[in-house]
Amino acid sequence: MCGIVGFTSRNRPAIGPLVNGLRRLEYRGYDSAGVALESADGIKVYKQTGKVAELDSLLSRALPEGERGKYTLGIAHTRWATHGLPTVANAHPHIADEGRLALVHNGIIENYAALRAGLEKRGAKFLSQTDTEVVAHLVAAFDKGDFLTAVAEALKRVEGTYGIAAISARHPGEMVVARKGSPLVIGVGEDDIVVASDVSAIVAYTRQVIYLKDGDIARITPKGVDIHTLDNSPVTREVQEVDWDIGAIEKGGYEHFMLKEIFEQPDALANTIRGRLDPAGGTAFLSGLSLSPRELAAVRRVVIVGCGTSLHAGMVGKYLFEKLADIPTAPEQAAEFRYSNPIVGPDDWVMALSQSGETADTLAAVRESIRKGALVSGLCNVVGSTIAREAGRGVYLHAGPEISVASTKAFTAQVTALLMTALKLGRTRRLSFEDGDRLVKEISRLPELVGKVLEGNDAIAKVAEKYAKADDMFFIGRGMLHPVALEGALKIKEVAYVHAEGYQAAELKHGPIALLSEKTPVVALLADIPGKEKTLGNVQECRARLAPVVGVVTEGDEAAAAAVTDALVIPKTCAELSPIVTVVVLQLFAYHVARLRGCEIDQPRNLAKSVTVE
Ligand code: AGP
C-alpha cells in the first residue's frame, strides 16, 4: 500500500532519484511522504503530509541545489495510512537511537502493541502512533555492531508483513533492506543501486533487477548487494531484465494515466493475444500454464480467486468456462476464500487473478490452495510479482504497466486471457473445432473492435456530461454482463465518487427499484446476448419510475436504442466478447463523469493501486 525507495551511489546525489522514485510509486499511497539522508553529521530526516510534490518543495527550501551533492545515500517513503492519521509525526521515515537510525516500511506489524510496551518499559520514547516505529526501536535495541544482524534480530520478533529499508549513522554507507509479504525489488546499475516497492521507481536508472523473496534481507553499499536469510545464511538471487522502459510509465500526452491506459487497450490486447491463438487447432497456446491436455482433461472444477476488478473479471470467467469448457466454475472473493477453510483439492484448478500480483488476500488464497493440493495458476500483469512466482505457473497479461489506481486495461486483458484459457480447456473436452475456430477468429479481431469503441469517446463524453451531477446511479446487466455492471459501478465509485450499485437486472424488482427516480440514472447493458430481451423489460420498469436510462447497445439494434434515453453504441461481436467491448464504454463514461466533477482521477482519495495488507 505504501511505496518505499532506497538509493546509494558512488557519485550521484540521492535526493533526485529518491523523490522521482516516490513520484512513480505515488499510486501506492499518497497521504504523506518523507526522506532520510545520510550525511557526515548524521541522518537528516524531512517529512511532509500530502503528496510527494509537497515534500519536494520542503526539500527545495531546506536543501538548496548546491548542498545536495553530499547526500549519496538515502531512503524515502510515500504513505497509505494503516495505523495513525496522516500527520507529520506518523509519516515515514521513523527514527530511533536518538536520530541515528531511520527506517521506512510498507506493510503491517501485527504484534506492534506488545513490542511497543516492551520497548517503552526499556525506556524507548515513541513519537508516533504507527506500528512501524516499533521496528526502528527494535533495530536500535539489537545493534551490537553489525547492522544487518541488528535488523535481522529485530525482524525475527516481528509478526506481520514488511518491506523495509533502514540506514544508520553508526553504519555509514550501508543500507539494509528486507521483505516478508510486501514486494521489494533491487535495481543494480553501473554506479547506483536503487531499491523500491516496484520496478517503476527503478527503470529510469537500470533495467537489471533482483526480486527479493520473503525472508530475504540484504546489505547494500555502492560496491554491491549482499543477500542473506534472517538466520544469516548467504542467498543468491537471479538478476532479471525488465522488458519495458520509462516511456511506458509516462502519460504520453494524455491528461490522465486512466485515459492513456483506456486508449492503450487495442495494443495491450494485441500483446495479450500475441502468439497465443492456434487457428490450426481452433484453440489457444498458453505455454506458461505448462499443462498437458491430459492434465487439463483431469480438472473437475475451476475456482477463480481475486479482489475488486480482478474478482469481476473472474465472475465473467465463470460464464466463459461453464459455456466453453462445460466445467463448474466458482469465482471467489479472496479474503472470504482464504479464511473459509475452502473446499479445494487435487481435482480443482485455482486461478488467482491479480493485476499487481501483490494483493495480500489473493496471495494468501494461492498459498491456502497450494497447501490443499489444488492445481494453482496465476493470471498477473506485473512480471516477477509474488503471486506469479508463488503460483509457479500461469498467464502473464503483457498489458504493460498500469499506473492509474482504477484498473482498466488489466480488466479487458484478464477477461481475454480467461477466454483463451476457457477455449483451451474446452477444446480438451466437448468444444468442437468449428466453435473453437469461430472464437479464434473473433478473439483476433479484439484490438480492432475495442478501437471502434474508442472512436465513440466524444459521444460517451457528451452523455457523461448529461449525468455528471447525479450522486446515485445503477448499472444493470444479465449473464456475463452482470459482472460488467458491477465493474461499471466500481469504476464510477472509485474515480468519480458517485454512489453506484451494479445489479443483475432482474434483482431490481426485489428491492433496489424503490430507490429509482428521475435523479437516479440507470446504465443498462444491452449487448446482443441471451437475456437482452429480459433486460429490455427491466429498462421499461426503470423508465416507468422516470429514471433516465443510458443503454449500451449493439450497432444497428434500433429497438434497444429506441428503448433507452441515451444509447451508447458498441460494435457487433459474439457473446463471449461482449463483456470486453461493453466495459470500455463504462470505463470512458466513468472517466468523463470524474473529469467533469473535477476528481483526482489517477489517485482517488483513500485508495491505493496494490492492496498489500489485509
Ligand atoms: C480497481 O480499479 C481497483 N484498483 C481494485 O479494485 C483492484 O482491482 C483490486 O485491489 C485488485 O488488485 P489486483 O488486481 O492488483 O490484485
Boltz pocket constraint, residues with backbone or C-beta under 6 A from the ligand:
constraints:
  - pocket:
      binder: B
      contacts: [[A, 307], [A, 308], [A, 309], [A, 310], [A, 353], [A, 354], [A, 355], [A, 356], [A, 357], [A, 358], [A, 359], [A, 362], [A, 404], [A, 405], [A, 406], [A, 407], [A, 408], [A, 494], [A, 608], [A, 609], [A, 610], [A, 611]]
      max_distance: 6.0
